[in-house]
Amino acid sequence: MNPWWMILIGGAGMSAVMVVLWLLQKRTGDAGIVDVAWGMGVGLLSLFFAWGSVEGDLTRRIIVATLALLWSLRLSGYILYRVLTMPEDGRYQTLKEKWGTAAQGKLFWFYQLQAVGSLLFALPMLLAARSTAPLGFLDYLGIAIWFAAISGELIADQQLSRFRSDPHQTGQVCQRGLWHYSRHPNYFFEWLHWWAYVCLAIQAPWGWLTILGPLLMLHFILNVTGIPPTEAQAIKSRGEAYREYQRTTSAFFPWPPKSKQVTI
């Protein structure tokens, strides 16, 4: 299938899905459902792109579709559980308060922006699926990166979940395991995971463009929808304890923490 037609169909489909979900969040009052759809959209678009790219190497198409779909199922399933069992994400509560009476109109376009994001982050899978190069070292490296990154995310999520389930830790800051070395190890491993698709696509025509994926993801995590709103909410709920965590612990890349300052 012509790749431009696949992009057009995929983009239109995601836009329509986001309209339905925007209407749903108006009824439920929980805007967090968009995070479920964003990740699942990337997985389904990757499956569609792999299916339609009949010119590409079949084995790589299967690998790309499988890895992207497994990633999206894990991430979307985790977020869906939180949406169904926890109050609305504090980031969306803050946005609604900030936007006031214009909140729903701005949320509509925010949802559409997420549709565009799903499409953009699925494009590396399209390039990888259309590659005719035989499997080689870079492909196996990509698979290894994927497994390492997903394992890191699973461990980080499990450590945070155990911490939150402990009633003695209410109002405290999780500094166990991976969270001892990074304030956001889940974001770090999520970013690392996107390099897997670079390795799978880099040999394809225009494959070098896939490097923009991890770079764009890094920008969003560090400056837009990742760390800034998450930490603003953490300071709001945990105060000085979280500020001390910020002073001693790396924000993103895992690194041994600094010694705590002792004041006399």
N, C-alpha and C positions, 0 to 999 in steps of 0.2 A: 504494500500500500504506500502511496505517496506520503512522505513524512510530513509535508505541510498540511495535508488533509487530516492526518492523525493529530497533529498539534491543534488544528482548528476544532475538530470533534472533541478532543480531550478538554480543551479550554471551555468550550460551550457547555459540556456536561458538568464540569466542576462549578461553573457559574450558576447553573440551574440548581445544583445541589445546595449551594450556599444560600440561594434565595429561600428554599424550603426550610433550611435550618435557621435562617434569620427569623422567619415566621414562627418557628417552633420556640425559639428563645424568647420571643415576645410573650408567648403563653406561659412558659415555665419560669421566666425571670432569671435564667441562668445562661449567660453568654458563653460559658466555658465549653459548650458543645462544639464550638468552632475548632478547638484544638484537637478533638477527636477526628473531625472530618478532614482537617488539613493533612495529618499523617496518613490516614486511610486513603485519601485521594492520591497521594504520591504512590502508594503501593498499587492501587488499582490502575492508575495511569501507566505505571511501569509494566504491569501485566499486559495492558492493551498495546503498548509500544512494542513489547517483545513479541506478542502474537502477530502484529502487523508487519514486522520487519523481516519478511521472508528471505530477503537478500543476505541477511547476516548469518554468521556461524550459529548453527542450531544449539550446540552445547552452551555457548556463551549466552545465548538468548534465554535458555532455561535457567542458567545460574543467576543472571541479572534479575529475572522475574522472581525467582525463589527468594533471593536475598532481600530484595526490596519489599516483597510482600510479607515476609516473616518479620522484618523490621517494623513495618507499619502495623501489623497485627499486635505485636508486643507493645509498641508505644500507644496506639489508640486504645487498646484494651486496658492498659494501665490508667490512662487519662479518663476513660469512660467509667471505670470503677470509682475514681475520685469524684467525678461529676455526679454520679448516682448516690454516693454515700457521704459526701462532704458539702459544706456550704459553697456558694459561688466563689471562685478564685478571687482573692483580694485585688488582683490586678484589674479585673473587670469592674469590681465594685468601685475602685478608685477612678477608673475612666468614666463610669456613669455619673459619679458625683461631680467630676470635672466638667463633663459635657452638659449636665443639667437637662433641660427640656429638649435639647438637640441630640440626646444620646442615641435614640433609635435610628435617626437618619444617618448619624455617623457610624453606628454599628453596621448598618446595611453596607456601606462602602468598605468598612473594615473587613467584613465577611467576603466581599468581592475581591479585596486585596489578598486574602488568604487563598482564594481560588487561583489567582495569578501565581501566588507563591507555590502552591502544589504543582502547577504546571511547570514552572521554572525549575523546581528541584527534581522533577521527573525527567527533564530533558537529558541529563547525563545517561540515564538508562536507555533513552532512545538512541543516542550516539553509540553506546556500547552494544546494543542489540543489532545495530546495522553494520558492525565491524565484521569484516570477512577474514581477519587475521586468525590463524590457528591459536589455540590456547598456549600460553607461555608463562615465563617467570612472573611478569607483571600481573597477570590474571590470578595466579596462585597467591601472590603477595596481597592482592586486593581481598581475596577470600580470607586470608589470615588476619588482615586488619579488621575485616567485618566481624569475625568471631571474637577477636580481642576486645573490640569496642563494645559489642553487645554484651559480652560477659562483664565488662566493667560497669556498664549501665545497670545490669541486673543486680550486681553486688551493691552498688551505691543505693539503688532504690530499696533493696532489702534492708540494708543497714539503717536507712532513714525511717522505713516503716516500723522496724523493731523499736527504734528510739521513740517514735511518736506514740506507740502503743503502750509505753511504760508510763503509768500515771505519775511516777516520781519525777519525771522529766518535763512535766508541764511548764511551759514558759521558758525552758532552757534551750540552749543551742546544741545541736548535734555535732559532736567532734569525734565521733567514733570511726574507726576504719579509714576508708578513703576520705571521709569528711575531715579527718585530721590534717590532711595534706592539701585539700582544696575546698573552698567554700561551695563550689558547684561542680563536683566530680561528674555528676550526671550530664551536665552541659558539656564538659570536656570530652567525655566518651561519645556523646552524640555528635559533636563536631568531628572527632577522629573517625567515626563511622563513614562520613561522607567521602573521605579519601579512598575508601574501598572502590567506589564507583569511578573515581579518576583512574585508578590502576586498570580497571576493566575496560575503560573507554579510550584511554590515551592513544592507542594505536589506530583508532578509527579516524577517517577524515574529519577534521575540525575537532578531534578529540581533546586537544589542548585547552579548548574552551571550558571543559569540565572542571578545570582548576578554579574557575570562578565560583563554583558551587560551595566548596569549603570556605573560600574567602568571604563570600556573601553571608554564609551561615555564621562565620566568626563575627562579622559586623553586627548582625542581628542579635547574637548572644551577648556581646560585650556592650553594645550601645543602644539597642532598641527594645526588643520584647523579652529579652532574657534576663540578664543580671540586674540592670537598673531597677525595673519595677519589682522584681523579686526581693531585692535587698531593701528597697523602700518599705515594702510590706513587713519584712523581717525586723527592721528597726522599729517600726510602728508597734509591733507585737512583743518584741523582746528587749528593746531599748539598749541600755549600756552593755548588756551581755553580748549583744550582736556587734556593737561597735568595737568591743575588745576582740572579738573574733575577726573582724575586718582588719584590725591593727596587726594581728599575729599570723594570719593565714592567707595564703595565695588565693586570689579571686577565682582563678580559672585553671591554669596549669598546675598539676600536683607538684608540691615542693615542701620540703621540711619547714614547719612553722617557725616563726621568730620567737625568741624568749619573751615572756610576758614582762612588761615593765613594772617594777615595784616602786611605789612612791612612799616616801618617808615623811 
